[in-house]
Amino acid sequence: MHFYTLDQIQATHRSEVGDTAFHLAQTLQQGYPVLPGIVITASVLNDFLEHIDWLEPLFADLPNSTLHIEVEDPRQLQAIARTIRQAIESNPFTITHWIDEVLHLAQSWSSKQVVLKPSLSLSPEVGYFLPEASTESLIDAKIYPLTDLGLREGVRHIWSDLFSAKSLFYWQRLGISLQHIQLAILVQPIATPDLSGDLYLNEQSLDIRAIWGVDQAIATGEVCPDWYRVDLSTGQILDQKVEQKFYRCAVRLPDAAPEAIAPIPAIQPGLDLVAIDPSEQRAAVLSPPNLSALLDLARTIAQQNSRPIRVNWLLSSLLPNPTVWISHITPQTRPYNLSATAQSTTLTHQPISISPETLWGIGVAQGQISGQVWVANERDTTLPNLPPDCILVATVFMPTWLPQLDHIAGIITEQGGITSHGAIVAREVGIPAVVGVLNATQQLHTGDRITVDGDRGGIYRGNHPPIPPLETSSKHELESPPADRSAVATVSPHRIQLWVNLNRWSTLPQLDTLPIDGVGLVRSEIALMELIEQRHPLDWIAQHQSHHIQARLVEQLQRLAKAMAPRPIFYRSLDMRSHEYQLLRGSPSLTPEVNPILGMHGTLSYTLNPAWFQLELAAIRQVQQMGYTNINLLLPFVRTVEEFQFCHQWVMRAGLTQVQAFQIWIMAEVPSVVWLLPDYVKAGVQGIAIGTNDLTQLLLAIDRDHPDLSSRLDTRHPAVLRAIAQLVSTAKQLQIPCSICGQIPLQDANLLQTFIQWGISAISVEPHTARQMHNLLLNAERSLSNQHQR
């Protein structure tokens, strides 16, 4: 199929039409007012590439190519990109009937201009779709006349941009082969609306931005939008700021002379910035009825969605009715707080020393960095001779500079907002960044020594003393990913599953951005602290309030199950060590244990008082009955087969095994499991998770919490490695999965290869190291594959 209209798109079409079109289609089919659209599927590009007569043998099989580019060599990167793009732009279309069909379907559109938007996804065999925020800055939308020639030109330019130097750099760095990238194109009518903007829908609040004209001017930073924060339930305006707006963004009509006023350039071909009458520059964009209409739209969307969502909207007298129309919708991976764009730059409440020469802007990527300034010219497509770890200062951040980010330690721009290209890129790669700094390119000079404070939005001259981090991120709520420069979430194409450990429920939104196949360990003893209000878990039961705490646990498990479905989750039941809970209110009056590590915890404690364990089982069963089948049980610190049998009986009574997919695993952290694993499997164990930390301390008789002994806790000790090898080997013989938890695979790349060769089925790491482990696994698998081929 070469194209679909939005109302024809089904769930099975997602990889053909891409995430942008898929989300819009779902929204339209739920009954929301969505601008019409036609999707040119990814298969059209694939067919086109296959019929190109490539001059270079390197590109002869481009649609299926695993073309490797040396991204550290800018010249090679630019040369390869130029060769591919020239071929795309110079070769004729081999299949053209879809152009006539698209033109025919678009006849009913009143506008004779169309916007072509890239709609990216990954191919089904990769098994995961990219979060759109990660790719929005790679390929720009383009505006063309709704004609045969306009469509041909626009489609070629979108396709060509997929193979730009910045795009090739991006995918290569992530280890994503070209054949896994699916690029469809969404075609929609476009005309200058009366007003437009975006809204960010979080759990309780609604952030709205609004400007006159086309909302593209918000993303590029040319126009400061009005901003509103509204309580979603009551409709009360919690905060607002009406900005002075000097321009509106207008769509240029075909063959019309540019309206842009000098020296302001057009935002992009097809758009102009038009001066606003001085009498209207300080007027509010939204009238009370408009604000009410946006609130009503947000409320209806919130009823059908539990995660944060960004919606681009518009109001236009050219459309059939005064309804708020949706032009773009994107599920978000974390809450946003757009009030950062409305903050005053006089942050005198911050407890730091401020020089009169301090410059201020909007902090859009967290962290602080000191270095030398490099003032760039946005007319430069590349940045030659950048010194290492410099701080880039520019009017705007140009997407073509992406391949040279390795030399950049911080970013400062005069223009831009939270969703501008520079801000998106900085957050993705973990570079501190401040945007909206007035006259930065005139006030700062190449070679100046400065410190960039991405938390507060400050730029401090000279060698500024260390800046304490903010105690809270409430100012922006923009969480920068780790600075490993692996920005996009993709599921690893290797055979080893990559899982993460969940320690806090509040970090759940972050997991959706990570390249993971599931949650290998929910540390209930830590996650529970967010739910129990500083009360001992058994006190809830003693006070006959178990139903309250069970309801809280069900709520969080349901959120987790929904977010990860169908990927597996292994919930480790509570491992309540006495010394970690004794200060909580209502803690039982027990004699302090001399050595709580070897004391009354793990499954042994269940045999003496199973009340809390029963509560956890009931919570999991309740989530199962809601329709979620991806939660499994992981038993902690199992000392004997008899302890497991006791727990297994309670699992059966709770009804968890009625779900066919449910599995019960044990932590392999007590050394006895090394020799008793066949007996455990015979008793019903379906998988093991090797806990390297406890296994190491018990094998070496070293308390890992002892300050003077912890340095001797060597997880690479021969005794530990032999125990792990034995566990993995036995698990393979018994045909059960075996995961490994802990940081040991990160410490030694050779050891990681060894684990893979032994036959581990999964690795579970902390979230902040997931991207690093993802890359290590890719490299290890690639190395082992090369060895096998030799």
C-alpha positions in Angstrom: 0.0 0.0 0.0 1.4 3.4 -1.0 -0.8 5.7 1.0 -3.5 5.8 3.6 -5.9 8.5 4.8 -5.8 9.1 8.6 -9.2 7.4 9.0 -7.9 4.2 7.3 -4.9 3.6 9.5 -5.1 0.6 11.8 -2.8 -0.7 14.6 -1.1 -3.1 12.2 -0.1 -0.1 10.0 2.1 1.6 12.6 5.5 0.8 11.1 4.3 1.7 7.6 2.9 5.1 8.6 5.2 6.1 11.4 4.5 7.3 14.9 3.4 10.9 14.0 0.6 9.7 11.7 -0.3 6.8 13.9 -1.0 8.9 17.0 -3.0 11.4 14.9 -5.0 8.6 13.3 -5.8 7.1 16.7 -7.0 10.5 17.9 -9.2 11.1 14.9 -10.8 7.6 15.2 -11.6 8.4 18.9 -13.8 11.3 17.6 -11.5 14.3 18.1 -11.3 17.2 15.6 -8.1 16.4 13.7 -6.9 18.1 10.6 -7.3 15.8 7.6 -4.2 14.0 6.4 -2.9 11.5 3.9 0.2 9.3 4.6 2.7 8.4 2.0 3.9 5.1 3.5 7.5 4.0 4.1 7.2 1.4 1.4 7.3 4.2 -1.3 10.7 5.3 -0.1 12.0 1.7 0.0 10.7 1.1 -3.5 12.3 4.3 -4.7 15.7 3.5 -3.2 15.7 0.0 -4.7 15.3 1.4 -8.2 18.1 3.9 -8.0 21.1 3.0 -10.2 23.7 3.7 -7.7 27.1 4.8 -9.0 28.9 3.7 -5.9 28.9 0.0 -5.0 28.8 1.0 -1.3 25.2 2.1 -1.8 24.0 -0.6 -4.2 21.8 -2.2 -1.6 20.9 0.8 0.4 17.4 -0.2 1.6 18.9 -3.3 3.2 22.3 -1.9 4.0 24.1 -2.1 7.2 26.3 0.8 5.9 28.8 1.8 8.6 29.9 5.4 8.7 32.9 6.7 10.6 31.0 9.4 12.4 34.1 10.9 13.9 35.3 11.9 10.4 33.1 14.9 9.4 34.5 14.9 5.9 33.6 11.3 5.2 30.2 11.8 6.8 29.5 14.9 4.7 30.7 13.2 1.5 28.5 10.1 2.0 25.5 12.2 2.9 26.0 14.3 -0.2 26.3 11.3 -2.5 23.1 9.7 -1.2 21.1 12.9 -1.2 22.2 13.9 -4.7 21.0 10.4 -6.0 17.6 10.9 -4.3 17.1 14.4 -5.7 18.2 13.6 -9.2 16.6 10.2 -9.9 13.1 10.1 -11.4 10.2 8.5 -9.6 9.6 5.0 -10.8 6.1 4.7 -9.4 4.0 7.8 -9.7 0.3 6.8 -9.5 0.2 7.5 -5.8 0.8 11.2 -6.6 -2.3 11.5 -8.6 -4.3 9.6 -5.9 -3.0 11.9 -3.2 -3.9 15.0 -5.3 -7.4 13.5 -5.9 -8.0 12.8 -2.2 -6.9 16.4 -1.3 -9.2 18.1 -3.8 -11.7 18.8 -1.0 -9.2 20.7 1.1 -9.7 24.4 0.9 -6.1 25.2 1.3 -3.8 24.9 -1.8 -0.7 24.7 0.4 0.3 21.5 2.2 2.7 20.8 5.0 4.7 17.6 4.7 5.7 16.1 8.0 8.2 13.2 8.6 6.6 10.3 10.4 9.3 8.0 11.7 9.3 4.6 13.3 11.4 1.5 13.4 10.7 -1.7 11.5 8.7 -4.4 13.3 11.6 -6.8 13.8 13.3 -4.2 16.1 10.1 -4.3 18.2 10.0 -0.7 19.5 8.8 2.6 18.3 10.8 5.8 18.8 9.6 8.5 21.1 8.8 11.3 18.7 10.6 13.9 20.9 13.9 12.2 20.1 13.5 12.6 16.3 11.6 15.9 15.9 14.8 17.9 15.3 16.2 15.5 12.7 13.9 16.2 9.7 12.0 19.5 9.4 8.4 19.7 8.1 8.2 21.4 4.7 5.5 23.5 3.0 4.8 23.2 -0.7 2.0 24.0 -3.1 -0.6 21.2 -3.5 0.5 20.4 -7.1 2.1 17.5 -8.8 5.5 19.3 -8.8 5.1 20.5 -5.3 4.5 17.0 -3.9 7.4 15.6 -5.9 9.7 18.2 -4.6 8.5 18.1 -1.0 8.7 14.3 -0.8 12.2 14.2 -2.3 13.4 16.8 0.3 12.0 14.9 3.2 13.5 11.7 2.0 16.8 13.5 1.3 16.9 14.8 4.9 16.8 11.3 6.3 20.3 10.9 4.8 21.7 14.2 5.9 25.0 14.2 7.8 23.3 14.9 11.1 20.7 12.1 10.6 23.4 9.5 9.6 25.4 10.6 12.6 22.4 10.2 14.9 21.4 6.7 13.8 25.0 5.4 13.6 25.7 6.5 17.1 22.7 4.6 18.3 23.7 1.4 16.5 20.5 1.5 14.4 20.9 0.1 10.9 19.4 2.0 8.0 17.1 -0.9 7.1 15.4 -0.6 10.5 14.4 3.1 9.9 10.9 3.5 8.4 10.1 7.0 7.0 6.6 7.8 6.0 5.3 11.3 5.2 2.1 12.9 6.5 0.5 15.4 4.1 -1.9 17.9 5.6 -3.5 21.2 4.4 -2.0 24.4 5.9 -3.1 28.0 6.0 -2.4 30.8 8.4 -4.6 30.2 11.4 -6.0 32.9 13.5 -4.2 31.5 16.5 -2.4 28.3 17.4 -0.1 26.8 20.0 0.4 23.7 22.0 -0.8 22.3 25.3 0.9 19.8 27.6 -1.4 17.6 29.6 0.0 16.3 32.8 -1.8 14.4 35.6 -3.4 17.3 37.4 -2.5 20.4 35.4 -2.6 21.8 31.9 0.0 24.1 30.4 -1.1 26.1 27.3 1.0 28.2 25.0 -0.6 30.4 22.3 0.5 32.8 19.5 -1.1 34.4 16.5 -0.4 32.6 13.3 1.5 29.4 12.8 2.9 27.6 15.9 6.2 26.8 14.2 7.4 30.2 15.5 7.2 28.8 19.1 9.5 25.9 18.4 12.1 28.0 16.7 11.9 30.7 19.3 11.1 33.7 17.1 7.9 34.5 19.0 7.4 34.3 22.8 4.0 32.7 23.4 1.5 33.6 26.0 1.5 30.9 28.7 -1.2 29.6 31.0 -1.2 26.9 33.7 -4.7 25.6 34.5 -6.0 23.2 37.1 -7.4 20.4 35.1 -10.2 19.5 37.5 -11.4 23.0 38.5 -10.5 25.0 35.5 -8.9 27.6 37.7 -6.0 29.5 36.2 -3.0 28.9 38.5 -0.5 31.1 36.7 -0.2 33.0 33.5 2.0 35.4 31.5 1.1 37.5 28.5 4.2 38.2 26.4 4.9 41.0 24.1 4.8 39.6 20.6 6.3 41.5 17.7 5.5 39.1 14.9 3.1 36.5 13.7 4.1 33.5 11.6 2.2 33.4 8.3 2.0 30.8 5.5 3.2 32.3 2.2 0.7 31.9 -0.6 1.8 30.3 -3.9 3.6 32.9 -6.1 3.1 35.6 -3.5 6.0 38.0 -2.6 7.5 37.4 0.8 5.9 39.3 3.6 8.8 39.0 6.0 10.2 42.2 7.3 13.9 42.8 6.9 16.2 41.8 8.5 14.2 38.9 9.9 14.6 35.9 7.6 11.8 33.4 6.9 11.6 30.6 9.5 11.7 28.1 6.6 10.6 28.2 3.0 6.9 28.8 2.8 6.7 30.8 6.1 7.1 34.5 6.8 7.4 36.5 10.0 4.9 39.5 9.7 5.0 42.5 11.9 2.2 43.0 14.5 0.6 46.4 15.0 2.2 48.0 18.1 -1.3 48.4 19.6 -1.8 44.7 19.6 1.7 43.5 20.7 0.8 43.2 24.4 -2.7 41.9 23.9 -3.6 38.4 25.1 -3.9 35.8 22.4 -6.6 33.7 24.1 -10.1 35.0 24.9 -12.0 33.4 27.8 -14.1 31.3 25.3 -10.9 30.1 23.6 -9.3 29.1 26.9 -12.5 27.3 27.9 -12.5 25.4 24.6 -8.9 24.3 25.1 -9.7 23.2 28.6 -12.7 21.1 27.4 -10.5 19.5 24.8 -7.8 18.6 27.3 -10.3 17.1 29.8 -11.8 14.8 27.2 -8.3 13.7 26.1 -7.3 13.1 29.8 -10.3 10.7 30.2 -8.8 8.3 27.7 -5.1 8.7 28.4 -3.1 8.2 31.6 0.3 9.5 30.5 1.4 13.0 29.7 0.5 14.2 26.2 1.5 17.1 24.0 -1.1 18.5 21.6 -0.5 21.1 18.8 -3.8 22.9 18.2 -5.1 25.7 16.1 -8.2 27.9 15.6 -9.0 29.2 12.1 -11.9 31.1 10.5 -10.9 29.3 7.3 -12.0 25.9 8.7 -15.6 24.7 8.7 -16.4 25.5 12.3 -14.8 27.3 15.3 -13.7 24.0 16.9 -10.2 23.7 18.3 -8.5 21.5 15.7 -5.6 19.1 16.5 -2.7 19.2 14.1 -0.2 17.1 16.0 -0.4 14.8 19.1 2.5 13.1 20.9 2.5 10.9 24.1 5.2 12.2 26.3 7.7 10.2 28.3 7.8 12.6 31.3 5.8 15.5 32.6 6.6 19.0 31.3 6.4 22.3 33.1 6.2 25.1 30.6 6.4 27.8 33.3 10.1 27.8 32.6 9.4 30.0 29.6 7.5 32.5 31.8 10.1 32.8 34.6 11.7 36.1 35.4 15.4 36.2 34.7 16.0 37.9 38.0 16.5 34.8 40.0 17.6 36.6 43.2 16.0 33.9 45.3 18.7 31.4 44.3 21.4 31.0 47.0 24.4 31.7 44.8 26.7 34.6 44.3 25.6 36.7 41.3 27.9 39.1 39.5 26.4 42.2 37.8 27.9 40.7 34.6 25.9 37.5 34.9 23.8 36.8 31.9 20.4 35.1 32.2 18.2 33.0 30.0 16.0 29.9 30.2 17.7 26.8 31.5 16.5 23.9 29.3 19.0 21.1 30.0 20.2 20.5 33.5 23.8 20.6 34.8 26.6 23.0 35.1 29.8 23.2 33.1 32.8 25.5 32.8 34.8 26.1 29.7 35.9 28.4 26.9 33.4 30.2 24.6 33.2 29.5 20.9 30.9 32.0 19.2 29.4 30.3 16.1 27.7 31.8 13.0 24.4 30.2 12.1 25.3 30.6 8.4 28.0 27.9 8.9 26.7 24.4 8.0 29.7 22.9 10.0 31.8 24.2 12.9 35.4 23.8 11.8 38.3 23.5 14.3 36.2 23.4 17.5 38.4 23.1 20.5 37.5 20.2 22.8 34.9 20.8 25.5 34.0 24.3 24.4 30.8 26.1 25.2 29.0 26.9 21.9 27.3 30.4 21.8 25.1 31.1 18.8 21.9 33.0 17.8 20.2 29.6 17.2 21.4 26.0 17.3 21.6 24.7 13.8 20.6 21.0 13.4 23.5 20.6 10.9 25.9 21.0 13.8 24.7 17.7 15.4 27.7 15.6 14.2 30.1 17.9 16.0 28.5 17.6 19.5 31.4 15.5 20.8 33.4 18.8 21.0 30.7 20.8 22.8 30.3 20.8 26.5 27.6 23.4 26.8 25.1 25.4 24.6 24.0 29.0 24.8 21.6 30.5 22.3 19.9 33.9 21.9 16.7 32.5 20.5 14.7 29.4 21.3 12.5 27.9 24.0 12.1 24.6 25.7 11.1 22.8 22.5 13.6 24.5 20.2 16.1 22.4 18.4 19.0 23.4 20.6 17.0 22.5 23.7 15.9 19.1 22.4 19.4 18.2 21.3 20.9 19.4 24.6 18.5 17.3 26.7 19.0 14.2 24.6 22.8 14.2 24.9 23.0 15.6 28.4 24.7 18.9 27.7 23.9 21.8 30.0 22.1 24.5 28.0 20.6 27.9 28.4 18.5 29.5 25.6 16.9 33.0 25.2 20.0 34.9 26.3 19.7 38.4 25.1 22.6 39.5 22.8 24.7 36.5 23.9 26.8 36.6 20.7 27.7 40.2 21.3 28.3 40.0 25.1 30.4 36.8 25.0 33.5 36.3 22.8 35.5 33.3 21.6 38.0 32.4 24.3 36.1 33.8 27.2 36.0 31.6 30.3 32.4 31.1 31.6 30.2 28.7 33.5 26.9 27.6 32.2 24.2 26.8 34.7 21.5 24.8 32.9 19.5 24.4 36.2 19.0 28.1 36.9 19.5 29.6 33.4 22.6 31.6 34.4 25.9 32.3 32.6 28.7 33.3 35.0 31.9 34.9 33.8 35.4 33.8 34.7 36.2 30.9 37.0 33.0 30.7 39.0 33.1 28.6 42.2 31.2 25.3 42.2 27.4 25.9 42.0 25.3 23.7 44.3 22.6 21.8 42.4 19.0 22.8 42.9 17.3 20.9 45.7 14.3 20.4 43.4 13.7 20.4 39.7 10.3 22.1 40.0 11.5 25.1 38.1 11.6 23.2 34.8 10.9 19.5 35.5 13.2 18.8 32.5 15.2 15.8 33.3 18.4 15.4 31.2 19.3 11.8 30.3 22.7 10.5 31.2 25.5 12.0 29.1 26.3 8.8 27.2 24.8 10.5 24.1 22.4 7.6 23.4 19.3 9.6 23.1 16.7 7.4 21.5 15.0 4.5 23.0 15.2 1.3 20.9 14.9 -2.3 21.9 18.2 -4.1 21.5 18.5 -6.3 18.5 20.7 -8.7 20.4 19.4 -12.0 21.9 20.2 -10.9 25.5 17.2 -9.1 27.1 18.0 -5.8 28.7 16.0 -5.1 31.8 16.1 -2.3 34.4 15.6 -2.3 38.1 12.8 -0.1 39.4 13.5 1.5 42.8 10.9 4.3 42.9 7.5 4.6 41.4 8.1 8.2 40.7 10.8 7.3 38.1 8.3 5.2 36.1 7.9 7.9 33.3 11.6 7.8 32.6 11.6 4.1 31.8 9.6 4.7 28.6 12.6 6.6 27.2 15.1 3.7 27.8 16.2 0.9 25.4 14.8 -1.9 27.6 12.9 -5.1 27.1 11.3 -5.1 30.6 11.7 -4.6 34.3 13.9 -7.3 35.8 13.6 -6.2 39.4 11.1 -4.1 41.3 12.9 -3.4 44.6 9.7 -3.4 46.7 11.7 -2.6 49.9 12.7 0.8 48.4 9.6 1.5 46.2 7.3 0.8 49.2 8.7 3.8 51.0 6.7 6.1 48.7 3.5 4.5 49.8 3.6 3.7 53.5 3.9 7.2 55.0 6.8 6.4 57.3 4.8 3.6 58.9 6.1 0.1 59.3 4.3 -2.2 56.7 3.1 -4.5 59.5 1.6 -1.5 61.3 -0.9 -1.0 58.4 -2.0 -4.6 59.0 -2.1 -4.3 62.8 -4.3 -1.2 62.5 -6.7 -3.0 60.2 -5.8 -0.7 57.3 -4.3 -3.3 54.9 -7.0 -2.5 52.3 -5.7 1.1 52.1 -2.1 0.2 51.5 -3.1 -2.7 49.2 -5.1 -0.2 47.0 -2.0 2.0 46.8 0.2 -0.9 45.7 -2.4 -2.0 43.2 -2.5 1.5 41.7 1.3 1.6 41.2 1.5 -2.0 39.9 -1.3 -1.2 37.4 0.6 1.9 36.2 3.7 -0.1 35.8 2.0 -3.0 34.0 0.2 -0.7 31.6 3.4 1.3 30.8 5.5 -1.8 30.1 2.9 -4.0 28.5 3.5 -6.5 27.0 7.1 -6.4 28.3 7.6 -8.5 31.4 7.9 -7.2 35.0 9.4 -9.1 37.9 8.1 -7.8 41.2 10.3 -8.9 44.1 8.3 -9.4 47.2 9.3 -7.5 50.3 12.7 -8.3 51.7 12.2 -6.5 55.1 15.5 -6.4 56.9 15.0 -5.3 60.5 17.6 -2.6 60.6 16.2 -0.8 57.6 12.6 -0.6 59.0 13.1 -0.3 62.7 12.8 3.5 62.8 9.4 3.5 61.1 6.3 4.3 63.1 4.6 1.2 64.4 7.7 -0.9 64.1 7.4 -4.1 66.1 9.3 -4.1 69.4 11.9 -6.8 68.6 15.3 -7.5 70.0 17.8 -5.8 67.6 19.6 -8.4 65.4 23.3 -8.6 65.7 23.7 -9.4 62.0 20.5 -8.4 60.2 22.1 -9.5 56.8 21.8 -13.0 58.0 18.7 -12.4 60.1 15.0 -12.7 59.9 14.3 -11.5 56.3 13.6 -12.9 52.9 11.2 -15.8 52.4 12.1 -17.1 55.9 10.2 -14.2 57.4 7.1 -15.2 55.4 7.0 -18.6 57.1 6.8 -16.8 60.5 4.3 -14.1 59.5 2.9 -14.3 56.0 0.5 -11.4 56.3 2.4 -8.9 54.2 3.3 -11.5 51.6 -0.4 -12.4 51.3 -1.2 -8.7 50.8 1.3 -8.4 47.9 0.0 -11.6 46.3 -3.6 -10.2 46.5 -2.4 -6.9 44.9 -0.8 -8.7 42.0 -3.9 -10.8 41.5 -6.1 -7.7 41.5 -3.9 -6.3 38.7 -4.2 -9.5 36.8 -8.0 -9.3 37.0 -7.7 -5.8 35.4 -6.4 -7.5 32.3 -2.6 -7.2 32.8 -0.7 -10.4 32.4 2.9 -9.2 32.4 3.6 -9.1 36.2 5.7 -12.0 37.5 6.8 -12.8 41.1 10.5 -12.8 42.2 11.1 -14.2 45.7 14.0 -12.7 47.7 16.8 -14.3 49.7 15.5 -17.9 49.4 17.6 -20.1 51.7 15.9 -23.5 51.4 13.6 -25.4 49.0 11.1 -25.7 51.9 10.8 -21.9 52.1 10.0 -21.8 48.3 7.4 -24.5 48.7 5.7 -22.6 51.4 5.6 -19.5 49.2 4.5 -21.5 46.2 1.5 -22.8 48.1 0.4 -19.2 48.9 0.8 -18.2 45.3 -1.5 -21.1 44.2 -4.1 -20.1 46.8 -4.0 -16.4 45.6 -4.9 -17.6 42.1 -1.9 -16.1 40.4 -1.2 -19.2 38.4 -4.6 -19.0 36.7 -2.9 -16.5 34.3 -0.9 -18.8 31.9 1.9 -16.2 31.4 2.6 -15.8 35.1 6.0 -17.0 36.3 7.5 -17.4 39.8 11.3 -16.9 40.0 13.7 -16.8 42.9 16.8 -14.6 43.5 19.9 -16.7 43.3 21.9 -14.9 46.0 22.3 -17.4 48.7 25.1 -19.8 47.8 23.1 -22.9 48.5 21.1 -22.2 45.4 24.2 -23.0 43.3 24.0 -26.6 44.3 20.2 -26.9 44.9 18.9 -25.3 41.7 17.6 -28.7 40.3 15.6 -29.2 43.4 14.2 -25.7 43.3 13.1 -26.2 39.6 11.5 -29.6 40.6 9.5 -27.7 43.2 8.2 -25.2 40.7 10.8 -22.4 40.2 10.5 -21.2 36.6 13.6 -18.8 36.4 16.3 -17.3 38.5 17.8 -13.8 38.9 21.4 -13.8 40.1 21.9 -11.1 42.7 25.6 -10.5 42.4 25.9 -8.2 45.4 24.5 -10.6 48.0 26.1 -13.6 46.4 29.5 -12.0 46.5 29.3 -10.9 50.1 28.1 -14.3 51.3 30.7 -16.2 49.3 33.5 -14.0 50.5 32.1 -13.4 54.0 32.3 -9.6 53.6 29.6 -7.3 54.8 29.0 -5.0 51.8 27.6 -2.3 54.2 30.8 -2.2 56.3 32.7 1.0 55.5 36.1 -0.6 56.0 35.3 -3.8 54.1 33.2 -2.7 51.1 36.3 -2.0 49.0 37.2 -5.7 49.3 33.9 -6.8 47.9 35.1 -7.9 44.5 32.3 -9.3 42.3 35.0 -10.5 39.8 36.6 -12.8 42.4 37.2 -16.3 40.9 34.9 -17.8 43.5 32.0 -15.5 42.5 32.6 -16.0 38.8 32.6 -19.8 39.2 29.4 -19.7 41.1 27.8 -17.6 38.4 29.1 -19.9 35.7 27.6 -22.9 37.6 24.2 -21.2 38.0 24.0 -20.2 34.3 25.1 -23.7 33.2 22.6 -25.5 35.4 19.8 -23.1 34.3 20.6 -24.0 30.6 20.5 -27.7 31.4 17.2 -27.3 33.2 15.9 -25.1 30.3 14.9 -22.1 32.6 15.8 -18.4 32.0 18.6 -16.9 34.0 19.1 -13.1 34.4 21.8 -11.3 36.2 21.3 -8.2 38.4 23.9 -5.8 39.5 26.6 -3.6 37.9 29.2 -6.3 37.4 28.6 -6.5 33.6 29.3 -2.8 33.3 32.7 -3.1 34.9 34.4 -5.3 32.4 33.5 -5.6 28.7 35.3 -8.9 28.3 33.4 -10.3 31.3 30.1 -9.2 29.6 31.1 -11.3 26.5 31.9 -14.2 28.8 28.4 -14.0 30.4 26.8 -14.0 26.9 28.9 -17.0 25.9 27.9 -18.8 29.1 24.2 -18.3 28.1 22.6 -15.7 30.4 19.2 -14.7 29.1 18.9 -11.2 30.5 20.8 -8.4 32.3 19.0 -6.1 34.7 20.7 -2.8 35.5 19.9 0.6 37.1 18.0 3.0 34.8 20.8 5.5 34.6 23.1 2.9 33.1 20.6 1.3 30.7 21.8 3.2 27.6 25.4 2.4 28.4 24.6 -1.2 28.8 22.6 -1.1 25.6 25.7 0.0 23.7 27.9 -2.5 25.5 25.6 -5.3 24.6 25.5 -4.2 20.9 29.3 -4.1 20.8 29.7 -7.5 22.6 27.2 -9.2 20.3 28.9 -7.7 17.3 32.3 -8.8 18.5 31.1 -12.3 19.2 29.4 -12.5 15.8 32.6 -11.4 14.1 34.6 -14.1 16.0 32.0 -16.7 15.0 32.2 -15.7 11.3 36.0 -16.0 11.4 
